[in-house]
Amino acid sequence: MSLRFEHETLPQRVRFGAGEAAAALAEEVERLGGGRVMVLAGRPEAEVAARVTAELPVVHHHDEVVMHVPVPVAERARAAAAEHDADVLVSVGGGSTTGLAKAVALTTGLPVVAVPTTYAGSEATNVWGRTDDGAKTTGVDPRVLPRAVVYDASLLVSLPVDLAVASGLNAMAHCVDSMWAPRTDPIDAALATEGIRALAAGLPRIVEDPTGVAGHEQALYGAYLAAVAFSSAGSGLHHKICHVLGGRYDLPHAPTHAVVLPHVLALNGPAAPEAERRIAEAFGSDTALDGLQALRARLDAPRALRDHGLAEDVLDDAAAAVLPAVPPSNPAPVTIDTLRHLLRQAWEGADPR
């Protein structure tokens, strides 16, 4: 069979270098002609944001950052951008902060420069998300893709290890889902495979030496590749499940992804042998699931949804909410009973093997 596919590469500048965030950020804002910068950074990132934006023409610091981007929070950020006549948005933080900047860009068209402080990956995608009355909605729009991303691994050395692990496994989920997502192609698979390898190399080093830059560099590199693959391939079963859980029950984003991932891999891996082979090779393991579970054990990864606020009595409701969102292209058949079993296993923290 001949090789045939369509692939779109998103237009974005990437600056990668430890200790270089402030200088790189200043150059990127100048490149965009920014003269009135609005900085979005939650209070935990306030010190880092002040440091890396010190030389910018900042007109407003906005610190109301909320997980899953509730609509009222987005509206207040948009109002602040208009009030201060901002011409460039700079986000300093994790996925929630990048998501808020995207929400402002979606309606204003203002360019975003992202400075990630976790491995969320949102900075490399044109996907936006918002939550309204317990329902999370996502979409794709070129206006929300940051014009530039400044990656500086030295900004992540203060990240708590448990958060680094959960965030890194969220990035791993981008890689795994990209293997069978609706628009996947050979380029996405190649990026995702290298992303898995880099994350599997970097995350254990972070656990062993949290303040060392080397592990964070590998994980940050892997997270970027994961996000690029995911942006092209689209949202697969794993992300459909986690979007429902996060938006409907207000679960923490990264730990939810970390818990659900092995259960989706256990379901889809046997039905997608080429993806299974690639993932296993990236882990250096006999099987994809064995490789992932060995890594999770080394990292002491989050294990059970019940540990992160999901009540047992909503499992049937969650399964029913996920079912309509299951991609038709998912390699394994998915029924309501499949989802009930998967969610029960993830809630209990059972080993899917």
MARLO-354051 format. One record per residue (C-alpha): residue number from 1; x, y, z. Coordinates in steps of 0.5 Angstrom, whole numbers. Layout:
residues N
+-----+-------+-------+-------+
! pos !    px !    py !    pz !
+-----+-------+-------+-------+
! NUM !     X !     Y !     Z !
...
+-----+-------+-------+-------+
END
This chain:
residues 353
+-----+-------+-------+-------+
! pos !    px !    py !    pz !
+-----+-------+-------+-------+
!   1 !     0 !     0 !     0 !
!   2 !     3 !     7 !    -2 !
!   3 !     4 !    12 !     4 !
!   4 !    -1 !    18 !     3 !
!   5 !    -4 !    23 !     8 !
!   6 !    -5 !    30 !     9 !
!   7 !    -1 !    34 !    15 !
!   8 !    -2 !    41 !    17 !
!   9 !     4 !    45 !    21 !
!  10 !     2 !    51 !    25 !
!  11 !     6 !    57 !    24 !
!  12 !     9 !    59 !    31 !
!  13 !    16 !    61 !    33 !
!  14 !    19 !    57 !    39 !
!  15 !    25 !    59 !    43 !
!  16 !    28 !    54 !    48 !
!  17 !    34 !    55 !    52 !
!  18 !    35 !    55 !    60 !
!  19 !    36 !    61 !    63 !
!  20 !    34 !    65 !    57 !
!  21 !    27 !    67 !    58 !
!  22 !    27 !    74 !    60 !
!  23 !    31 !    76 !    54 !
!  24 !    28 !    71 !    49 !
!  25 !    21 !    74 !    51 !
!  26 !    23 !    81 !    50 !
!  27 !    25 !    80 !    43 !
!  28 !    19 !    76 !    41 !
!  29 !    15 !    82 !    44 !
!  30 !    19 !    87 !    40 !
!  31 !    18 !    83 !    34 !
!  32 !    10 !    83 !    35 !
!  33 !    11 !    91 !    36 !
!  34 !     8 !    90 !    43 !
!  35 !     8 !    97 !    46 !
!  36 !     2 !    95 !    51 !
!  37 !     3 !    88 !    54 !
!  38 !    -2 !    85 !    59 !
!  39 !     1 !    79 !    63 !
!  40 !    -3 !    74 !    65 !
!  41 !     0 !    70 !    71 !
!  42 !    -4 !    67 !    77 !
!  43 !    -1 !    69 !    84 !
!  44 !     3 !    62 !    85 !
!  45 !     7 !    65 !    79 !
!  46 !     7 !    72 !    80 !
!  47 !    15 !    72 !    82 !
!  48 !    17 !    69 !    76 !
!  49 !    12 !    73 !    72 !
!  50 !    15 !    79 !    75 !
!  51 !    22 !    77 !    73 !
!  52 !    21 !    75 !    66 !
!  53 !    17 !    81 !    64 !
!  54 !    21 !    86 !    68 !
!  55 !    24 !    89 !    61 !
!  56 !    17 !    89 !    58 !
!  57 !    12 !    95 !    57 !
!  58 !     7 !    92 !    62 !
!  59 !     1 !    96 !    62 !
!  60 !    -3 !    91 !    67 !
!  61 !    -2 !    84 !    71 !
!  62 !    -8 !    80 !    71 !
!  63 !    -8 !    74 !    76 !
!  64 !   -15 !    71 !    76 !
!  65 !   -13 !    65 !    73 !
!  66 !   -18 !    59 !    74 !
!  67 !   -18 !    52 !    72 !
!  68 !   -22 !    50 !    66 !
!  69 !   -23 !    57 !    64 !
!  70 !   -30 !    59 !    67 !
!  71 !   -34 !    63 !    62 !
!  72 !   -34 !    69 !    67 !
!  73 !   -27 !    69 !    69 !
!  74 !   -25 !    69 !    61 !
!  75 !   -30 !    75 !    60 !
!  76 !   -27 !    79 !    66 !
!  77 !   -20 !    78 !    63 !
!  78 !   -23 !    80 !    56 !
!  79 !   -25 !    87 !    59 !
!  80 !   -19 !    88 !    63 !
!  81 !   -15 !    87 !    56 !
!  82 !   -20 !    92 !    53 !
!  83 !   -19 !    97 !    59 !
!  84 !   -12 !    97 !    59 !
!  85 !   -12 !    98 !    51 !
!  86 !    -7 !    92 !    51 !
!  87 !    -4 !    90 !    44 !
!  88 !     0 !    84 !    46 !
!  89 !    -2 !    78 !    51 !
!  90 !     4 !    75 !    55 !
!  91 !     2 !    68 !    59 !
!  92 !     7 !    66 !    64 !
!  93 !     4 !    59 !    68 !
!  94 !     1 !    52 !    66 !
!  95 !    -5 !    50 !    62 !
!  96 !   -10 !    54 !    66 !
!  97 !    -6 !    61 !    64 !
!  98 !    -5 !    59 !    57 !
!  99 !   -12 !    57 !    56 !
! 100 !   -14 !    64 !    59 !
! 101 !   -10 !    68 !    54 !
! 102 !   -13 !    64 !    49 !
! 103 !   -20 !    66 !    51 !
! 104 !   -18 !    73 !    51 !
! 105 !   -15 !    72 !    44 !
! 106 !   -21 !    68 !    41 !
! 107 !   -25 !    74 !    42 !
! 108 !   -20 !    80 !    41 !
! 109 !   -15 !    77 !    36 !
! 110 !    -9 !    80 !    40 !
! 111 !    -3 !    76 !    39 !
! 112 !     0 !    71 !    45 !
! 113 !     7 !    70 !    47 !
! 114 !     7 !    64 !    52 !
! 115 !    12 !    62 !    57 !
! 116 !    10 !    55 !    60 !
! 117 !    12 !    53 !    67 !
! 118 !     9 !    46 !    67 !
! 119 !     8 !    41 !    61 !
! 120 !     1 !    42 !    60 !
! 121 !     3 !    43 !    52 !
! 122 !    -3 !    48 !    51 !
! 123 !     2 !    53 !    48 !
! 124 !     3 !    49 !    42 !
! 125 !    -4 !    48 !    40 !
! 126 !   -10 !    52 !    37 !
! 127 !   -15 !    49 !    41 !
! 128 !   -19 !    53 !    46 !
! 129 !   -23 !    51 !    52 !
! 130 !   -28 !    54 !    57 !
! 131 !   -33 !    51 !    62 !
! 132 !   -40 !    54 !    63 !
! 133 !   -45 !    51 !    68 !
! 134 !   -41 !    44 !    69 !
! 135 !   -40 !    43 !    61 !
! 136 !   -33 !    44 !    58 !
! 137 !   -33 !    46 !    51 !
! 138 !   -27 !    46 !    46 !
! 139 !   -26 !    48 !    39 !
! 140 !   -20 !    50 !    34 !
! 141 !   -19 !    57 !    32 !
! 142 !   -12 !    60 !    29 !
! 143 !   -13 !    66 !    33 !
! 144 !   -11 !    63 !    40 !
! 145 !    -5 !    59 !    37 !
! 146 !     1 !    63 !    41 !
! 147 !     5 !    67 !    36 !
! 148 !    11 !    65 !    40 !
! 149 !    13 !    60 !    46 !
! 150 !    19 !    61 !    50 !
! 151 !    21 !    55 !    54 !
! 152 !    26 !    56 !    59 !
! 153 !    27 !    49 !    64 !
! 154 !    30 !    53 !    69 !
! 155 !    23 !    56 !    71 !
! 156 !    21 !    49 !    72 !
! 157 !    26 !    47 !    78 !
! 158 !    21 !    50 !    83 !
! 159 !    15 !    46 !    81 !
! 160 !    13 !    41 !    86 !
! 161 !    15 !    34 !    84 !
! 162 !     8 !    31 !    85 !
! 163 !     5 !    37 !    80 !
! 164 !    11 !    36 !    75 !
! 165 !    10 !    28 !    75 !
! 166 !     2 !    29 !    74 !
! 167 !     3 !    35 !    68 !
! 168 !     9 !    30 !    65 !
! 169 !     4 !    25 !    65 !
! 170 !    -1 !    29 !    62 !
! 171 !     4 !    31 !    56 !
! 172 !     5 !    23 !    55 !
! 173 !    -3 !    23 !    54 !
! 174 !    -2 !    27 !    49 !
! 175 !     3 !    23 !    45 !
! 176 !    -1 !    16 !    47 !
! 177 !    -8 !    19 !    44 !
! 178 !    -4 !    22 !    38 !
! 179 !    -3 !    15 !    36 !
! 180 !   -10 !    14 !    34 !
! 181 !   -14 !    20 !    34 !
! 182 !   -19 !    22 !    29 !
! 183 !   -14 !    26 !    24 !
! 184 !    -7 !    22 !    26 !
! 185 !    -2 !    21 !    21 !
! 186 !     5 !    19 !    20 !
! 187 !     8 !    25 !    22 !
! 188 !     4 !    26 !    28 !
! 189 !     6 !    19 !    30 !
! 190 !    13 !    20 !    29 !
! 191 !    13 !    26 !    34 !
! 192 !     9 !    23 !    39 !
! 193 !    14 !    17 !    39 !
! 194 !    20 !    22 !    40 !
! 195 !    15 !    25 !    45 !
! 196 !    14 !    19 !    49 !
! 197 !    22 !    17 !    49 !
! 198 !    24 !    24 !    52 !
! 199 !    18 !    24 !    57 !
! 200 !    20 !    17 !    60 !
! 201 !    27 !    20 !    60 !
! 202 !    26 !    26 !    63 !
! 203 !    21 !    25 !    69 !
! 204 !    25 !    20 !    73 !
! 205 !    31 !    25 !    73 !
! 206 !    26 !    30 !    76 !
! 207 !    24 !    26 !    81 !
! 208 !    31 !    24 !    83 !
! 209 !    34 !    31 !    82 !
! 210 !    28 !    36 !    82 !
! 211 !    32 !    42 !    82 !
! 212 !    37 !    40 !    76 !
! 213 !    35 !    43 !    69 !
! 214 !    37 !    37 !    65 !
! 215 !    31 !    33 !    67 !
! 216 !    26 !    39 !    66 !
! 217 !    29 !    40 !    59 !
! 218 !    28 !    33 !    57 !
! 219 !    21 !    33 !    59 !
! 220 !    20 !    40 !    57 !
! 221 !    22 !    38 !    50 !
! 222 !    18 !    32 !    50 !
! 223 !    12 !    36 !    52 !
! 224 !    12 !    40 !    46 !
! 225 !    13 !    35 !    41 !
! 226 !     7 !    32 !    45 !
! 227 !     3 !    38 !    44 !
! 228 !     5 !    39 !    37 !
! 229 !     3 !    32 !    35 !
! 230 !    -4 !    33 !    39 !
! 231 !    -6 !    39 !    36 !
! 232 !    -5 !    36 !    29 !
! 233 !    -8 !    29 !    31 !
! 234 !   -14 !    32 !    34 !
! 235 !   -18 !    29 !    41 !
! 236 !   -18 !    22 !    42 !
! 237 !   -22 !    18 !    47 !
! 238 !   -17 !    19 !    53 !
! 239 !   -18 !    27 !    52 !
! 240 !   -26 !    26 !    51 !
! 241 !   -26 !    22 !    58 !
! 242 !   -22 !    27 !    61 !
! 243 !   -26 !    33 !    59 !
! 244 !   -32 !    31 !    61 !
! 245 !   -29 !    29 !    68 !
! 246 !   -26 !    36 !    69 !
! 247 !   -31 !    40 !    66 !
! 248 !   -37 !    36 !    69 !
! 249 !   -34 !    35 !    76 !
! 250 !   -29 !    40 !    77 !
! 251 !   -23 !    35 !    77 !
! 252 !   -16 !    37 !    77 !
! 253 !   -13 !    37 !    70 !
! 254 !    -7 !    34 !    70 !
! 255 !    -8 !    28 !    76 !
! 256 !   -14 !    26 !    72 !
! 257 !   -10 !    25 !    65 !
! 258 !    -5 !    21 !    69 !
! 259 !   -10 !    17 !    72 !
! 260 !   -14 !    15 !    66 !
! 261 !    -8 !    14 !    61 !
! 262 !    -7 !     7 !    63 !
! 263 !   -14 !     5 !    62 !
! 264 !   -15 !     8 !    55 !
! 265 !    -8 !     5 !    53 !
! 266 !   -10 !    -2 !    56 !
! 267 !   -17 !    -2 !    52 !
! 268 !   -14 !     1 !    45 !
! 269 !    -7 !    -2 !    45 !
! 270 !    -9 !    -9 !    43 !
! 271 !   -14 !    -6 !    37 !
! 272 !    -8 !    -2 !    34 !
! 273 !    -2 !    -6 !    34 !
! 274 !     3 !    -1 !    30 !
! 275 !     1 !     4 !    35 !
! 276 !     2 !    -1 !    41 !
! 277 !     9 !    -3 !    38 !
! 278 !    11 !     4 !    37 !
! 279 !     9 !     6 !    44 !
! 280 !    13 !     0 !    47 !
! 281 !    19 !     1 !    43 !
! 282 !    19 !     9 !    46 !
! 283 !    19 !     6 !    53 !
! 284 !    24 !     0 !    51 !
! 285 !    19 !    -5 !    54 !
! 286 !    16 !   -11 !    51 !
! 287 !     9 !    -8 !    51 !
! 288 !     6 !    -1 !    51 !
! 289 !     2 !    -2 !    58 !
! 290 !     8 !    -5 !    61 !
! 291 !    13 !     1 !    59 !
! 292 !     8 !     6 !    62 !
! 293 !     6 !     2 !    68 !
! 294 !    14 !     1 !    70 !
! 295 !    15 !     9 !    69 !
! 296 !     8 !    10 !    73 !
! 297 !    11 !     6 !    79 !
! 298 !    18 !    10 !    78 !
! 299 !    14 !    16 !    79 !
! 300 !     9 !    14 !    84 !
! 301 !     4 !    17 !    79 !
! 302 !    -3 !    19 !    81 !
! 303 !    -7 !    12 !    81 !
! 304 !   -15 !    13 !    83 !
! 305 !   -20 !    18 !    81 !
! 306 !   -23 !    18 !    88 !
! 307 !   -17 !    21 !    91 !
! 308 !   -18 !    27 !    87 !
! 309 !   -25 !    29 !    88 !
! 310 !   -29 !    24 !    84 !
! 311 !   -35 !    21 !    88 !
! 312 !   -37 !    14 !    86 !
! 313 !   -44 !    15 !    85 !
! 314 !   -43 !    19 !    79 !
! 315 !   -39 !    14 !    75 !
! 316 !   -46 !    12 !    71 !
! 317 !   -47 !    19 !    70 !
! 318 !   -40 !    20 !    67 !
! 319 !   -40 !    14 !    63 !
! 320 !   -47 !    17 !    59 !
! 321 !   -44 !    24 !    58 !
! 322 !   -37 !    21 !    55 !
! 323 !   -41 !    16 !    50 !
! 324 !   -43 !    21 !    45 !
! 325 !   -36 !    24 !    45 !
! 326 !   -33 !    18 !    43 !
! 327 !   -29 !    19 !    36 !
! 328 !   -32 !    14 !    31 !
! 329 !   -25 !    12 !    29 !
! 330 !   -23 !    10 !    36 !
! 331 !   -19 !     3 !    35 !
! 332 !   -23 !    -1 !    40 !
! 333 !   -31 !    -1 !    40 !
! 334 !   -33 !     3 !    46 !
! 335 !   -40 !     2 !    49 !
! 336 !   -43 !     4 !    55 !
! 337 !   -41 !    -2 !    59 !
! 338 !   -34 !    -1 !    56 !
! 339 !   -34 !     6 !    59 !
! 340 !   -37 !     4 !    66 !
! 341 !   -32 !    -1 !    67 !
! 342 !   -26 !     3 !    65 !
! 343 !   -29 !     9 !    69 !
! 344 !   -30 !     4 !    75 !
! 345 !   -22 !     2 !    74 !
! 346 !   -20 !     9 !    74 !
! 347 !   -24 !    11 !    80 !
! 348 !   -21 !     5 !    84 !
! 349 !   -14 !     5 !    82 !
! 350 !   -14 !    -2 !    79 !
! 351 !    -8 !    -4 !    75 !
! 352 !   -11 !    -5 !    68 !
! 353 !    -7 !   -11 !    67 !
+-----+-------+-------+-------+
END
